[in-house]
């Protein structure tokens, strides 16, 4: 596993290669807006550690389903595996719709190869 895509797919599918998962959440009030932060760190059996951070405005959750609210989703490799290097090191999304679409494409691509 030397491609970030592989780790992101494993992260979201709760793959058996994940040996530890820690999640921390907090909500902060900024100018009458509640900003929700989540940090999730997973450790894979090969020693790789990946961090997923998300940030979104909780009031945007109240929009109807036809709108995909802006949020920030960041996947980052913070510890490389014992053997090999993972590229790229980081992937950023600006909405859950963008992330979902990208993940669907990646699943199709990985099943074709």
N, C-alpha and C positions, 0 to 999 in steps of 0.2 A: 504494500500500500504506500505509494509515493505521490499520490495526487490528492489535493485537498477535497475534491469532489467525493472521493471514496469515504473520507472521514465524515463529511457533512451528511452523506446518505446514511452511514452507520449510526451517527449521532441521532438522527431523526427517526430511525427505525429501531432504536434501542437494541442494537446488535449485541451478540454475545461477547464480542471482543472488548466491550466496555466493562471495565472491572471496578470503576468507581464513578459516581455521579454526585455532585454537590450543587445545590441551587440556593441562591440568596435573592430575596426580593425586597424592594422598599418603594414607598411612594413619597414624593416630595411635593410640597405646594409651592408653586412659582407663579406669582402674579395672578392669583385666582384660578390657577390651572393646576390640576394634579398630574404630575409626571410620574409614570410607573417605570421603574428600572428592574431588570432581571439580569442576573449573572449566573450562568450555568457552566460548570467546569467538569469535563469528563476525562478520565484516564483510560487509555486503551492498553490491552495486554502487552503490546510491543513497547510501552513506555511513552508513547505520544500523549501529550496533554493538549486538549483543545478547549477554548473558551468561547462561549456564545453569549453575547450581551444584546439586550433589547431595551429600547426606550420608546415610550409612546405616551401621548396625551390621553388620559382616561376619558375625558369628555368626548373625544372623537369616536369612542365606542358606541355612542348613542346615534350615530349616523345610520341611515338605512343601508340595506345589504348591497345596493347598487353602487355604493361608494367604497373605495378601498382607501382607508385613512392612511396618512403618512405615518411612518414609524421608522426606527433605525434598528437594523438587525446586523450584527457583526459576528462573523465566525473567524477565529484566529488560532493558529497553531502557536502555542507558547512554549512547548517542549518537543523537540524532534525525537523520532524513534531512535532506538539504539543503533540501528543500521539503516542508512539511507536518509535522504532529505525529501521533505514534502514541499511541493510547489503547486500553486502559489501559497503563500503563508496566510493570506487573508482574503475574505469575500464579504462584501457589504451590500445590503439591500435597503431600499428606502420605503418598502411597504411589504405587507404579508402577501399581497397578490403577486408581487414581483418574485418573492422568494418561492411561493408555491409553484408558479409557472416554471421557474428555473429548475426546481427539484423534479418536476414531472419530466422535463426534457432530459435531465441527467439520468433519471431512472431508465428512460427509453434508450438512451445512448449506451448505458452500461449493460443493458440486456442484449443489445445488438452485437456487442464485441465479445 
